[in-house]
């Protein structure tokens, strides 16, 4: 598997120019308020520094008025509520510490509600969140019942400005720190980057990675990296954001030992090409079953991808999985005749690859009921020798076809006049002996 160590992102002028050129919508967003403005407001607020730590054992329910203000991003309603006379009681917990049933604070709610809005409406949530933060900094790192921070919620809502605002808060708050916020993980072990990748928001992905490069190496509880997730969502541009970095700094990990390339070869040739050009060693990384990406590509019959993989890493064609099956065997079992043709054109000795039972790909095609493979073999005289090849039990393809009552295969093999129906296996049985008589009364006699 690919290393998931600490990562490093280049942030030079050329890279930032690339980021800007791929921007989709954040140029039209409200500007994140300067930290100096936050500092001025902080100095003016009598509540600054209150409740740095949130006592989760004494949580209070969020007031309906605060909930409404957070949903609507109504900063005036927020201020009016906090200044109301009935709240001016000594030793009373700050109402900003109230949470919803799901454990969400007003900052979570504002971040969640801020997506898919007009530019003006998004600006309201910026002002609202700024006001909340200067009154109670502890909310920045508060987690709901899913262990999500407000940053998770903002990334999920696909609000670039809110994401940028929260990151600026973390930079300003030295006791919390930007890295702590950015690397915070929810109940699924996901960071805000996972959420941004899942939503396909390239600007947020760029912002998060440039702010904290180590995010590229963090996998969730299922072992899924952001790059694997981007591949699964078929987002070439987000994949390219990852592949601009050194391969040693980016995790390609997926579930069950897979890599992003295992996922890519199933349906996205463009991403496959991108990943191979970036890190060709991915072609020989195996998953928990011992399967390479070439095994995967062979199973789905993606001839273009198979050809691409064969060009990049020769050893992959000769790597067997934990069941002793080579990629060409997988292609045979799945009836992928064109993939087999591609493989034998590249490696003419592919018929010599045997599984744990000594079977070549023709044996496996017969066992799997994929007789279409026979026609492709017969088009190349080099492979006619496979018609009478014997496995470790002495069975030829004809033995296997007869034993399974595959009448059409037997008839085809016999018509070639290149098979020997009298060959005995190690149990001294010929194909005639193995023929299933009750399948077709004339089946057994076809072999005589």
C-alpha positions, 0 to 999 in steps of 0.5 A: 500500500502507499505510504500515508506519512506526512505530506508537503504541498508546494505553494509557489507562484506557479502552483497558486496560478494553477489553483486560481485558473481552476477556480469555479465560483469563489471569486464571486464570494464575499471577502473573508474579514481581515484578522485585524478586524476580528482583533478590534471586535474582540477588544470591544467585546466584554465576552471575549475569552469566556468558556474556552473549554466546553463542559460536555457533561453539562450541555444545555439546549440551544434556545429557539431564538438562537437556532433561528438566528443561526439558520438564517445568519441573522446577526442582528437577532443574535445580538438582540438576544444576547443583550436581552435583560433576562440573560443578564444574570450572574453565573449563568452559562453562556447561551452560545454553549447551547446545542441542538439534539444532534449536538450542533452549536450555533456555529455548526448550524450557521456553517451547515445553513450557509451553502447554496445561497446568493452572495449576499446571503452568504455574507450574512453568515460570515458576519454572524459567524464572526460575531459568534467567534469573538464572543466564544472561541471554544465553539470553533473546535466544538464537535457535534454527536458525529464528531464534526467541527464547524469546518466539517459542516462548512466543507459539506455545505460547499461554502468556500468563504465559510471554510476560509473564515473558519481557517482564519479563525484558527490561525488567529487562535494560537491555543487551538491552532490551524492544524488542529482544526484542519486535521480534526476527524469525525466519527468516520475518521474523515477530515474536512478534506474528505467532505470537500472531495466527496462534494466535488468542490475543487476550490475548497479542496485546494484551500484545505490542502494548501492550508494543511498539506498533511491532509493528503495522508489522512485516511478514514476508519475504512482506510479511504484516502481523499485521493481514492475518494476522488477517484471513486467519484470520477473527478479528474480535476480533483485527482490532478490536484493530488497528483501535482504533489510528490507521490511519497507525500500522498496516500492512495489508500482505499478499503481492503488494501486497494489503491486509487488505481484499483478503483480507476481501472474499473471505469475511468481511463483518464484517471488511470492514465493520470495516476500511472503517469504520476506513479507507475509503481501503483500498477503492481500494488496488490489488495488484500486478495493479492489482486493488482489493478490489472486483475481488476481491469481484466475482470471488467473487460476494459481493453484500453486500460489493460493495454495501458497497464501492460505498457507501464508495468510488465510484471503485473501480467505475471503476478498471481493473486492469493488464489493463484490466478493471473490476470489472464485467468481472470479475463478467461473466467469472466469471458473477456476475449478481447482482453485475452487477445490483448494480453497474448499479443503482448506476451505470446507465452501467456498460455504457460501461466498456470493456476494452483491446479495446473490449469491454463486460461482455456481450462478456466474458460471451460470451467467457467462456461466461457466457450467464446474464448476457444474461438480466439485461441483457434485464430492463433496456431501458437495456442492450438497446443492448449486444446490438449494441455493437461492440468495436474490431474491430467484433465484436458479442456475436453475432460472438463467440458465433458464432465460438466455436460457442456455440449456446445463446447465439446462439439466445438472442440471435436469439430477442430479435429485437434483434440484427443477424446481418448486421453486419460487423466490421472484417474484413468478416465477419458472424456467419454468416461466423464460425459454426463449421459443424462444431459443428452443421450447423444452427448457421450457418443459424440466423443467416440 
